[in-house]
Amino acid sequence: MFVQSLSTVGSVIVMMSKEKKMNFSVEVLADILSQSKSTMEARIRRGELKRCEESGTIGLDQVEHHPEIQSMVQTLWDDERAVKPLRPYKLVELFAGGGGLAIGMEQAGLESILLNEMDKHACATLRHNRPDWNVIEGDIAKVDFTQIEEEVDILTGGFPCQAFSYAGKSLGFEDTRGTLFFEMARAIKETQPKVFLAENVRALLTHDDGRTLETIKSVIDELGYELVEPRVLKAIFYKVPQKRERLILVAIRKDLAQKVKFHWPSPYRKVMTLRDAFYAGELYDTDVPESEGQHYPERKREIMEHVPQGGYWRDLSDDLQREYMGGSYFLGGGKTGMARRLSLDEPSLTLTTSPAQKQTERCHPIETRPLQVREYARIQTFPDNWEFKGSKNAAYKQIGNAVPVNMSKALGHSLVRLLNDIESLEQPTTGNA
């Protein structure tokens, strides 16, 4: 029944999209297709793509053959959001940070029964916003997960990427001791959740020539779980105005894995930009509220005044390039994050733990200043009423390290659908013999 309704909705969205003549800016289309702007411009020069004379955009009919575009046009987004838990599913979250993953899971209908985090400011944030959450502050190695009395349906967390020590040809669970992945694996072993989700940086795919991920896969198998083929998800596809990528690992306990299937979340039908983040509209009901933020030194501000929207250090005059870049002026590489001003009509670049770092500048599109705390939070799709505790820099760190809330929610709905399928398996069938 669910599949049938998804198919119907998909066909409706196809028709609606064609009627509305969906168009894409060159910048956003480049992000969707994972191509550079220069590549897109070259395609236009060769006549492969043609801009609309009035808007300068590319029409849907020119790019609808691309799988990425097809998945947006035929999206099952709305139906997936209609999925509700058959019962309250219990969630344990590790490395919870400032709450991005936890909020998304909550919005999808999952119930947190324990959250572990070491950073005191992040713990204060979680407790302040959700006084009823069971927040365990401190080193995960000191948490005894066997004390959890409730049945754990799902365990989530983003463990930091660390190399393992390769003494032998292959490593098992005990051999990874001393790493934070070992502690997550221990939590899985002690709670035996039906499903777990781990998120990490894209670089984990190739970390230590791929050996780190292979070890993780081996331990997951040893723990009694079947790993769904990992995917790198792009936040722009999940109603997040940010070019952020995360590697997602989902695993299902082996006694259940052959009976159910995990479905990755469908993309949203359009890409959100900074304009959506900062002004009232589809993402938020109001313009972004004023908040505290970092400031530029006077000379840096004077130089940044000359950078256009979407531009960076190469858009400065040669004299200012030399002054701003110093010795880096003569080095190779694009260094595209330096003196970078964001654009209102594109998603933000990936946020870091500080908006004013020289290598990863995140300057406001219109005003010459670093992004403020609430602007940072909106780019990560945090609710405006979610307050961050600690200093201004502590708030930036919590936001910059978070999983975007809307992407977490999309994953949460996929997990709820999976847990519903598992729940249906476990319910006794009734009927006439």
N, C-alpha and C positions, 0 to 999 in steps of 0.2 A: 504493500500500500504506500509506504514511504517513497520507494523508488518511482512508483507511477506518478505520484504527485510532483516529485522533483522534475521528472521529464516534462510534465505539463507546464510547470512554471518556467522552465528553461525556454520552451518554445514561445511562450508569451513574451518573455524578455527579449528574445530575438526580434520579434515583430515590433515591439515598442521601440527598441533601439534603432531599427531601420526607419521607423516613422519619424523619429526625432533627429535623424541624420547626425549621429554621434561623430564629433570631430575631436582631433587630438592636436595639441601644440607639438611642435618639433621636439621641445625639451622633454615633455612628458612621454611622448612616443618613444624617445630614445631610452628613457628609464624602463618602460614596459618591455621593450625588446632587448634590453641589456646591450644596447649599442651606444657609441659615443655620439655627441652632437655633431662632430665633424663628419662622422660616417653618414648620419642622416642628411646633412647638408650636401654631401657628395652624391647621395642617391637622388636628391632633388635636382642637382646640376645635371646629372645623367638622364633626367627625365623619368626615372623610375617612380618618383612620387611628385605630385603637383600640389602646391599650396592653393588654398582658396584665396582668390584675389581680395575679397573683403576682409577676412579674418586672419589670413596667413596660416591657417590650420590645415591639417591633413584629414580628409574625409574617411569615414569608416570603410567605404567600398574599396579603397585602395590598399587597406591593410588587414581586412577581415580574414585573409587566408592564414595569417600567423596564428599558431596555437595559443599564444598568450592573449591575443585579442578575442579569439573564439571562446576561450574560457571565461572572459569577462562578459561577453555578450550573452552566452548561454548559462550564466551563473545560476547556482542553486542557493545563493546567499540567503534569501528570505525564508525559504523552507527550512534551511538548517537552523536559522534563528528561532524557528517555531518549536524546535525539539525541546521538551522539558524532561527533567529526571523522573523516572518512574517511582523513585523514593529518594530520600536525602542520601547522597553519596558522600562518604567521608574522605577528606583529603588531608594528607600530610605534605607540607612544603619545606624544603631545605634551601638554605642560602636565599632567604626570602627578600633581602634587600629592602627597598622602600615600598614594595608592594605591587609593582606592575603586574606580575604574573598572578598574584593572589587576587587582585581586584577583578581581573579578567575571568578567572575561574569562578569567582563568586557571582559575577554577572551572568555566567553561563548556567548557574544553578548548583554548583558544587559547594560543599560545606567544609570549611577548614576546621580541623580539630587540633592541629599543632603546626606551628611555624617556628623554624629555627633560624637565627641570624646572629652573627657575632658583633656587628657594628652597633654601638649603643644608640647612635642617632637614628639609624634605621628602625631599631626596635622601638624607640620612643615614638617614631612616626606611626608604626603599625598599631601600637597600643592606644595612641591618641585618637586615631581615626576609627579603630574597631576595638573598643574596650572589652568586648566579649571574646575576642580571639585569644587563643592560648599561645602566647609568644614566649618561646624559650630562648633567652639571651645567653650567648656564650659559645664556647668551642664545641663544635658538633661531635668531636671525639669523646666528649664527656656526657653526651646524651644517651640514655638507655631507652631505646625504642621498644624494648620488650614490656615496658611499663604501661604502654598504651592498651587500654582495656577494650576499646571499640574495634570492630573489624575495619581495617583500612581498605577502601576501595581503590584509591589511587594515590600515588606518591609523585611529587614533582620537584624540580629544582634545577638550577643552573650551576653546576660545579665548575670551578676555575680550571682552565686547561693547564695541566702539568705533565711533564715527561715522566716516564717510568724508568726505573733502573733495570737494564736488561742483562741479568746475570746468566740466564739460560736462553733456550730457543723460544720458549713460550712462557707466558705468565698467567697464573690463575689468580683467584680472589685474594688469597693470603699474600701473594707476591706483590700486590699493589699497596700493601700496608704502608702508611706514612703519607699517602696522598689524600686529597679531599674526595677524589672519586672513590677510594676505598671506603670512606665514611658513608658516602651515599649508597654504595653497594651493601655495606653492613646494615644500613637502615632498611633497605629492600629485603635483605635476608631476615631481619628481625620482625618486620611487619607483614611480609608476604602479601603485598597489595595485588589486586587483580591486574592492574595496569600501572606502568609508570612512564612518565615523560621527563626527559632531560633536554635542556637547551644549552647551546654553547656557541662560540664564535665559529664562523665558517672555516677558519684556519685549522680547526681540529681535523678536518678531512685529510690534510697533508702534514700535520704536525709529526715531527720526527720521522719523515718519509712514510707516513701512514701507519707506523707501528703503534702509535698511541691509540688510534681508533680500533685497530685490529685487536689490541689487548682488551679494550673496553667491550668489544663484541664478544670476545672469548669469555670474559667474566659474566656478562649478561646471560650467555648460554649456560655457564656453570651454575648460575643462580636459579636456573629453571624457567627462563623467560625466552620468548621468541621475539627477536627484534624485527620490527617493520623496517623496510629499506629506508635509511635516513634521508631527509630532504633539507635543502637550504631554502628557507622561506623568505621572500622579500616583503617587508612590511608594507610597501606601497600598495600591495594587492589586498590588504585587509583593513582598509579605511584608516590608514596611518599616514600622515603627511611627512614622511621621512624615508630616506633611502637606506634603510637599515636591513641587514641580513642576519639571520640566525639559523644555525644548524639544529634541527629538531630530531630527537631520537624517541621513538615510542616503542615500548615492548609489552607484550601480553603474556601472562603466565601460561606455561605450556599445557596445563590441563584444560585451558580455555581457547588457546590460540587457533586450533584447527576448526573451531566451531563458529568463529566470528571474524569479521574483517574491519580493520580501521580505515576510515575514509578521511583523507586529508581535506581540510576546509576549502570551500570554493572561494574564489576571489570576489571582491566587491566589483560593482559594475563600472566604477570610475576611479580615477586616482585623485586623492586629496592633495592640495598644495598648502603652502604657508598662508595663503589668503583664507583658506578654509579654517586654518588653525587660529588665526588672529582676529577674524571678524565673524559677527553673527551669521549663522547659516546652517548648513546641514550637519556640521560637526558639533557646534556649540550655539546656544541660544543668544549669547551676548558677545560683545567684543572682549578680547582678552583683558583681564583686570591689570591695573598697574601693580608692580611689585618691585622688590629689591633686586639689584643686579650688580655685576662688576662694572668697572669703568676703565676707559683707556687713559694712559698718560697723555698729556696735551699734544705732544709731537706726533704720537701714533694716531691720535684722533684726526689731526690735521692731514696726515697722509691718507688715512682711510676715507676721508671725505671725497677723494678723487677716484675711488673705486666704484664703478657702476653696479646696479643690481645684477646678481649672477656673475660678477667679475671677480678677478683676483689680481695678484701682484703684477702680472704681465699687462694688465690694463692701465698701469701707471706710466708716467713718463719715464724715460731712461734714467734721469737723475734721481727720481724718487724710488725707482726700482733698486738702484745701487745703494741708496741710503737705507731703505727698509730691509733689504735682503742681506747686506753686508757681504761676508765671504760666501754665503750661499748663492749669490748672484752668478758665480762662476762655475757652480757645480751642475752636473747633469740632472735629468729628471724634471718632471713638470711642476712638482711642489705645488699642486693646485689648491691645497688647503691654506696656503699662506696668503694673508691679506684678503681673505675670502669674504665677500658680501653675499648673503643669500638672496634669492629671488622670491617675490610673492607668488609668482605663477609657476613655481616648481615645488616639489617636496623638498624639505630640508636635507642637507647632507647628514650623515649619521652623527648624532650628538655624542660628545665625549663628556668627561667628568668636569670640564671647564670650558666655557665658551670663548675664552680669550687666550688660549694657548697658541703660540705663534705658528706652529705646524698645522693646527686644525682650527683655524679662525672661524667663528660663527657670528658674523656681524649682522645686525638687524638690516632688513632690506631697504628701509627708508631712512631711519635714524642712524647716526654714526655712533654706535655703542654696541657692546656685546648683548646677546639675548638675555632678557630678564628671567627670573626663576619661573614665573607663571607661564611665560612664553615657552620656556624649555619643557614645562610640564604638559602644555597643550600639544606640543610636537610629539610627545610620547603618549598622547591621548589620556592622560590622567584627568579625572573629574576636577572641576574648579574647586570643589569643597574638600578635596584631599589635601590636608596640610602637612608640610614637611617640617620636622623638628631638627633642632641643631642650628649651626651657623649657616650663613648664606652659601659658603663653599660646601658644607655638608649636604645641603639641599641639592646643589648642582650634581654632586657625586651620586646621591641616591637616584636622581632622575636619569643621569647619563648612563648609569649601569643597569637600568631597568629594562625589562621586556615590555614593549609597547602594549598598553592595556587592550586596545582593540584587536591586536593580533593574538594576545592571550585569550581573549573572549572567543575568537573564531576557533582556536584550538580547543578551548573548553567545550564548545558545542559539539565538536567532533568526538571528544572524549565522552561526553554525556550520551551521545548516540551509541558509542561502543559499549558503554556500561549498561545502557538500556537493553542492548542485544544480549549481553551476558546475563542480565537479570531475567530476561524472558526465557533463557535456557534453563535457569535454575528454578523457575516457578513450575510446580506440578501441573500437568495438563488435566483438565476435567472434561467429562462428556460421557455419553452412553457407551457401555462396553459392547 
